[in-house]
Amino acid sequence: MLDDVVPFLVCPNCAGDLEREGAALRCPRGHSFDVAKQGYVALGPLAAGDTAEMVAARSAFLDKGHYAPLVDALTPYAAPGLVIDAGAGTGFYLKHVLTTGPGLALDSSKAALKRAAKAHHRIGAVACDLWRPLPVRDACADLVLNVFAPRNPAELRRVLRSDGLLVVAAPTADHLRELVSELDLLTVDADKQERIDERLAPHFAVHRQETRAFTMDLDHADIAALVGMGPNAFHTDAQRDARIAALPTKSVTASVTVTAYRPR
């Protein structure tokens, strides 16, 4: 719950300590942030986040277990202290890497955080802009998780302990290849992982890297949810909906590189 992560939060306006006072978080300088009835708090201005429809599609897809092999690749990194998920969405991955400590779900989508706040009893959900300074204390996290989400290297390094890990999961060029051509989905560049490593290099060194490729058997509803839960949702049209409806049950490749980075 939110109270579990308040000791790790700071005011986005002055970086002062935050404390829970009734239905709000307040700092000594008087900045106040209301806690939503769904259990999350918004700290600072927000960028555009996933819509309620995208979040519903993601929950429907992930709850059916299609990405279980990806979860299996992440769970060995479970940490006993604070785990921060930067771009947590619904908290689906975060809940699988918690052991005894709290989890902090950071995302710009309030619709997603309504679900993240209920995904696990030790998850606290905070709405913030991942491209701005994070409302989080320095060097407080044992593990920072980043799954299919934007990365702010300097901030991810700042909030991570010197002996902690950053774990990033990113799609490869083979991800969803059977659907990309048939449905005109967004493509992944072949050099995507190299560019991620290079951008993180001033702050992180690669510790371990593996690519998990697996096959998912998807029906029409699964495919519609898969398309609707990510960036492709912003480009969906009636023609694509008709093409999805015309597809048979489809075997689709998922291909994701999971990289653990040590802080420099």
C-alpha positions in Angstrom: 0.0 0.0 0.0 1.0 3.6 -0.4 2.1 4.0 3.3 4.8 1.3 2.6 6.6 3.6 0.1 6.1 7.0 1.6 9.5 6.9 3.4 11.2 6.7 0.0 9.3 9.6 -1.6 10.2 13.2 -1.9 8.2 16.3 -2.8 8.4 17.0 -6.5 8.5 20.7 -5.9 11.2 21.1 -3.2 12.6 17.6 -2.7 11.6 17.7 0.9 10.5 14.7 3.0 6.8 13.6 2.5 4.6 12.4 5.3 1.1 11.0 5.3 -1.5 13.3 6.9 -5.0 11.9 6.5 -5.9 11.7 2.8 -2.8 13.6 1.6 1.0 13.6 1.5 2.6 16.8 2.7 6.2 18.2 3.0 7.5 20.7 5.6 7.2 23.6 3.1 3.4 23.0 2.8 3.2 21.4 -0.6 0.3 18.9 -0.5 -0.7 16.0 -2.7 -4.1 14.3 -2.4 -4.2 10.6 -2.2 -6.8 9.3 -4.7 -9.5 7.0 -3.3 -8.1 4.2 -5.4 -4.9 4.4 -3.3 -2.4 6.1 -5.6 -1.0 9.7 -5.4 0.1 12.0 -8.2 3.4 13.8 -7.6 4.1 16.5 -10.1 2.8 17.3 -13.6 2.1 14.2 -15.8 2.8 13.4 -19.4 0.2 11.7 -21.4 -0.2 8.1 -20.2 -2.0 5.0 -21.4 -5.8 5.3 -21.7 -8.3 3.3 -19.7 -9.0 1.2 -22.8 -5.3 0.4 -23.2 -5.0 -0.5 -19.6 -8.1 -2.8 -19.8 -6.6 -4.5 -22.8 -3.3 -5.0 -21.1 -4.9 -6.5 -18.0 -7.0 -8.9 -20.2 -4.0 -10.1 -22.1 -1.5 -10.4 -19.2 -4.0 -12.1 -16.9 -4.2 -15.0 -19.4 -0.6 -15.8 -18.9 0.7 -15.3 -22.4 3.8 -13.6 -21.1 4.6 -16.2 -18.4 8.1 -16.9 -19.9 8.9 -13.2 -19.6 7.8 -13.3 -16.0 10.0 -16.4 -15.5 13.0 -14.4 -16.8 12.4 -11.5 -14.4 11.7 -13.4 -11.2 15.3 -14.5 -10.5 16.0 -10.8 -9.9 13.5 -10.5 -7.1 15.0 -8.4 -4.3 14.4 -8.2 -0.6 14.4 -4.4 -0.3 12.6 -1.6 -2.2 11.8 -2.5 -5.8 11.0 0.4 -8.1 9.2 -0.3 -11.4 9.7 2.7 -13.7 6.8 2.4 -16.1 4.9 -0.1 -14.0 1.6 0.0 -15.8 -0.8 -2.2 -13.8 2.0 -3.6 -11.5 1.8 -7.0 -13.2 5.6 -7.5 -13.4 6.4 -5.7 -10.2 4.3 -8.0 -8.0 6.4 -11.0 -9.3 9.7 -9.5 -8.1 8.8 -8.6 -4.6 10.0 -10.8 -1.7 9.9 -9.1 1.7 10.2 -5.4 0.8 7.8 -2.9 -0.7 7.3 -2.1 -4.4 7.0 1.4 -5.8 5.0 1.6 -9.1 5.8 4.7 -11.1 3.7 5.5 -14.2 2.1 8.5 -15.9 -1.2 6.7 -16.4 -3.7 7.1 -13.6 -5.8 4.4 -15.1 -3.0 1.9 -14.8 -2.1 3.0 -11.3 -5.6 2.4 -10.1 -4.8 -1.3 -10.8 -1.2 -1.2 -9.6 -2.3 0.0 -6.2 -4.3 -3.2 -5.8 -1.9 -5.6 -7.5 -0.1 -6.5 -4.3 -0.5 -5.5 -0.7 3.0 -4.1 -0.5 2.8 -2.0 -3.7 2.5 1.8 -3.5 1.5 3.6 -6.7 2.7 7.0 -7.7 1.8 9.0 -10.8 4.7 11.0 -12.2 6.5 11.9 -15.4 9.3 9.5 -16.0 11.2 12.0 -18.0 11.4 14.5 -15.1 13.3 14.0 -11.9 11.6 11.2 -10.1 9.9 12.0 -6.7 12.1 9.4 -5.0 15.1 9.5 -2.6 18.6 8.9 -3.8 20.1 5.4 -3.7 17.0 3.8 -2.0 16.2 0.9 -4.4 17.7 -2.6 -4.4 16.2 -3.2 -7.8 14.8 -1.0 -10.5 12.6 -2.7 -13.1 11.8 -1.3 -16.6 9.6 -3.4 -18.8 8.6 -2.1 -22.3 8.8 1.4 -20.8 10.7 4.7 -21.3 14.1 5.0 -19.6 15.6 8.1 -18.0 19.2 6.8 -17.4 20.4 9.4 -15.0 17.3 9.2 -12.8 17.3 5.4 -12.8 20.9 5.5 -11.6 20.2 8.1 -8.9 17.5 6.1 -7.2 19.4 2.8 -7.3 21.8 1.6 -4.6 25.4 1.2 -5.6 25.0 -2.6 -5.1 21.6 -2.8 -6.8 20.5 -3.9 -10.3 18.6 -2.3 -13.1 16.7 -4.9 -15.1 15.3 -3.8 -18.5 13.1 -5.9 -20.8 12.8 -4.7 -24.4 11.3 -6.3 -27.5 13.6 -7.5 -30.3 13.0 -7.2 -34.1 11.3 -10.6 -34.1 8.7 -9.6 -31.5 5.2 -10.3 -32.8 6.6 -10.7 -36.3 3.6 -12.8 -37.6 1.3 -9.8 -36.8 3.5 -6.9 -37.9 3.1 -7.4 -41.6 -0.5 -8.7 -41.5 -1.8 -5.8 -39.3 0.7 -3.1 -40.2 2.0 -2.8 -36.6 4.9 -0.7 -35.4 8.2 -2.4 -36.1 11.2 -2.7 -33.7 14.6 -1.7 -35.1 17.2 -4.5 -35.4 19.7 -2.4 -33.4 17.3 -1.4 -30.6 19.1 -3.3 -27.8 22.5 -1.9 -28.9 21.0 1.6 -28.7 19.6 0.9 -25.2 23.0 -0.3 -24.0 24.7 2.7 -25.4 22.3 5.2 -23.9 22.6 3.5 -20.5 26.4 3.1 -20.7 27.3 6.4 -18.9 25.5 5.2 -15.8 25.3 1.4 -16.1 27.4 -1.6 -17.3 25.8 -4.8 -18.7 25.9 -7.6 -16.1 23.8 -10.3 -17.7 21.8 -10.4 -20.9 19.5 -13.0 -22.5 16.8 -13.1 -25.1 13.6 -15.1 -24.4 11.7 -16.2 -27.5 8.5 -18.1 -27.1 5.3 -18.9 -29.1 1.8 -17.7 -28.0 -1.4 -19.3 -29.4 -3.8 -16.4 -29.7 -7.4 -16.1 -30.6 -9.2 -13.0 -32.0 -9.8 -11.5 -28.5 -6.2 -12.1 -27.5 -4.8 -10.4 -30.7 -7.2 -7.4 -30.3 -6.0 -7.0 -26.7 -2.3 -7.4 -27.7 -2.7 -4.7 -30.4 -4.8 -2.5 -28.1 -2.5 -2.5 -25.0 0.5 -0.8 -26.5 1.6 2.0 -28.8 -0.2 0.3 -31.7 -3.5 1.3 -30.0 -3.0 4.9 -31.1 -3.0 3.7 -34.8 -5.9 1.3 -34.7 -8.6 1.7 -37.3 -11.7 -0.1 -38.5 -9.7 -1.8 -41.3 -7.3 -3.3 -38.8 -10.2 -4.5 -36.6 -11.7 -6.2 -39.7 -8.3 -7.9 -40.4 -8.1 -9.1 -36.9 -11.5 -10.6 -37.1 -10.5 -12.4 -40.3 -7.5 -14.1 -38.8 -7.5 -17.7 -37.7 -6.2 -18.7 -34.3 -2.6 -17.5 -34.6 0.7 -18.7 -33.3 2.7 -15.5 -32.6 6.3 -15.1 -31.6 7.2 -13.1 -28.6 10.9 -12.1 -28.4 12.2 -10.0 -25.5 15.8 -9.2 -24.4 16.1 -9.1 -20.6 19.3 -7.2 -19.4 20.6 -6.8 -15.9 22.8 -3.8 -15.5 25.2 -2.9 -12.6 25.5 0.8 -11.7 28.8 2.5 -12.5 
